[in-house]
Amino acid sequence: MFINRAVVWFSIALLAASASIDAASPYAGQETREVKALSAQEISDYLAGRGMGLAKAAELNGYPGPAHVLELAAELDLTSEQKAKTEALFQKMQIRAIPLGKELLEEERSLDHLFAGRSATPDALERAMFRIGRLQGQVRQAHLDAHIEQTALLTPLQIEKYQRLRGYEADREQGHVPRPH
């Protein structure tokens, strides 16, 4: 009986130890980040004006994006005029998105400092979140606007080909073919 109790207590101790190991936060290691809430990749993406999936609502509903249209220019048989307008649209989007991304990054740094400095209050947090939310919306809109403008530059056939090339076959198989807008 004594051996069985010892085995039971050892098993309980072993389970407790392994449970505490499994309880580590998925955020462990992120406390050393430059900006705690953003990965190095996210920071790089904001500073470079990359889309980061911000325009999925457009992309997945048949509104091509200028970056991918330029990547697929040959396959889409873009005319020289379409290519020039798409390049200009891409630059216009970046001219909007990059400064907003930089400003957003600064606001995220300020939020981080608010908490790191132990000066977070409900009022200060509300002000910070208002600024961050506004900037996140503006960055996203810059990308979504570009998708709307890009769609107007393409023919229905090019849009359909874009959808195929990007691998969006599921909608077509279910009878939904994205239409130009």
C-alpha positions in Angstrom: 0.0 0.0 0.0 2.9 2.4 0.8 4.4 1.9 -2.6 1.1 2.6 -4.3 0.7 5.9 -2.4 4.3 6.9 -3.3 3.6 6.2 -6.9 0.4 8.2 -6.8 2.0 11.2 -5.1 4.9 11.0 -7.5 2.5 10.9 -10.4 0.5 13.9 -9.0 3.8 15.9 -8.6 4.9 15.0 -12.1 1.5 16.1 -13.6 1.6 19.4 -11.6 5.1 20.1 -12.8 4.2 19.4 -16.4 1.0 21.5 -16.1 3.0 24.5 -14.9 5.3 24.1 -17.9 2.3 24.0 -20.3 0.9 27.1 -18.6 3.6 29.4 -20.1 2.0 32.3 -22.0 2.0 32.2 -25.8 3.4 35.8 -25.4 6.6 34.6 -23.6 9.6 36.1 -25.3 7.6 39.0 -26.7 8.3 41.2 -23.7 11.7 42.1 -25.3 10.1 43.5 -28.5 10.7 47.1 -29.6 6.9 47.6 -29.5 5.4 44.9 -27.5 2.1 44.6 -29.5 3.8 44.4 -32.9 6.2 41.8 -34.3 9.3 42.9 -36.3 7.5 41.8 -39.5 4.4 43.9 -38.7 6.6 46.9 -38.0 8.5 46.3 -41.3 5.2 46.0 -43.1 3.7 49.2 -41.8 6.9 51.1 -42.6 7.0 49.7 -46.2 3.3 50.3 -46.8 2.6 46.6 -47.4 -1.0 45.3 -47.3 -0.7 42.7 -44.5 -4.1 41.3 -45.5 -5.8 44.6 -44.7 -7.7 44.5 -48.0 -9.0 40.9 -47.8 -12.6 42.2 -48.0 -11.8 43.6 -51.4 -9.3 40.9 -52.6 -11.6 38.0 -51.8 -14.6 39.6 -53.3 -13.2 40.2 -56.8 -11.4 43.5 -56.4 -7.7 42.9 -57.4 -4.9 44.8 -55.7 -2.3 46.8 -57.6 0.8 45.0 -56.1 -0.5 41.6 -57.3 -1.7 42.9 -60.6 1.9 44.2 -61.2 3.3 40.8 -60.2 0.9 39.2 -62.8 1.2 41.9 -65.4 2.4 39.5 -68.2 -0.2 36.8 -67.4 -3.0 39.4 -67.3 -1.8 40.9 -70.6 -1.9 44.4 -69.3 -1.7 47.1 -71.8 1.1 49.6 -71.4 -1.5 52.2 -70.3 -2.9 49.8 -67.7 0.5 49.0 -66.4 1.5 52.6 -66.1 -1.8 53.5 -64.3 -1.4 50.5 -62.0 2.2 51.5 -61.1 0.9 55.1 -60.4 -1.9 53.7 -58.3 0.5 51.5 -56.3 2.8 54.5 -55.7 -0.3 56.6 -54.7 -1.3 53.9 -52.2 2.2 53.8 -50.7 2.4 57.6 -50.5 -0.8 57.4 -48.3 0.0 54.2 -46.4 3.6 54.7 -45.4 3.2 57.9 -43.4 0.1 56.5 -41.8 2.0 53.4 -40.9 4.8 55.4 -39.4 2.4 57.4 -37.3 0.6 54.3 -36.2 3.9 52.8 -35.1 4.6 55.9 -33.0 1.2 55.7 -31.4 1.8 52.0 -30.6 5.2 53.0 -29.1 3.4 55.6 -27.0 0.8 53.0 -25.8 3.7 50.7 -24.9 5.4 53.5 -22.9 2.1 54.3 -21.2 2.0 50.8 -19.7 5.8 50.4 -19.3 5.9 53.7 -17.3 3.0 52.6 -15.2 1.1 55.7 -16.2 -1.9 54.0 -17.9 -5.2 55.4 -16.8 -8.6 54.8 -18.4 -8.6 58.4 -19.8 -5.1 58.1 -21.2 -5.9 54.7 -22.6 -9.1 56.0 -24.3 -7.1 58.8 -26.0 -4.4 56.4 -27.2 -6.9 53.8 -28.5 -8.8 56.5 -30.4 -5.7 57.6 -32.2 -4.6 54.0 -32.9 -8.0 53.0 -34.1 -8.3 56.0 -36.4 -4.9 55.3 -37.9 -5.5 51.6 -38.3 -8.7 52.5 -40.2 -6.9 55.0 -42.4 -4.1 52.5 -43.3 -6.7 49.9 -44.2 -8.7 52.4 -46.2 -5.6 53.3 -48.3 -5.3 49.7 -49.3 -9.0 49.1 -49.9 -9.3 52.3 -52.0 -6.5 51.0 -54.2 -8.3 47.8 -54.8 -11.4 49.7 -55.9 -9.4 51.9 -58.2 -7.5 48.9 -59.6 -10.7 47.1 -60.5 -11.8 50.0 -62.6 -8.6 49.7 -64.6 -9.1 46.1 -65.6 -11.4 44.3 -68.0 -13.9 41.7 -66.7 -11.7 39.0 -68.4 -8.6 40.2 -66.7 -10.4 40.2 -63.3 -11.5 36.6 -63.9 -8.0 35.6 -64.9 -6.6 37.3 -61.8 -9.0 35.4 -59.6 -7.9 32.1 -61.2 -4.2 33.0 -61.0 -4.5 33.9 -57.4 -6.2 30.5 -56.7 -9.7 31.8 -55.9 -11.4 28.8 -57.6 -13.8 27.9 -54.8 -16.2 30.8 -55.5 -16.3 29.9 -59.2 -17.0 26.2 -58.4 -19.9 27.3 -56.3 -21.4 29.3 -59.2 -20.1 32.7 -57.9 -17.9 34.5 -60.4 -16.6 37.9 -59.2 -17.8 40.7 -61.4 -15.9 44.0 -62.0 -17.2 47.0 -60.2 
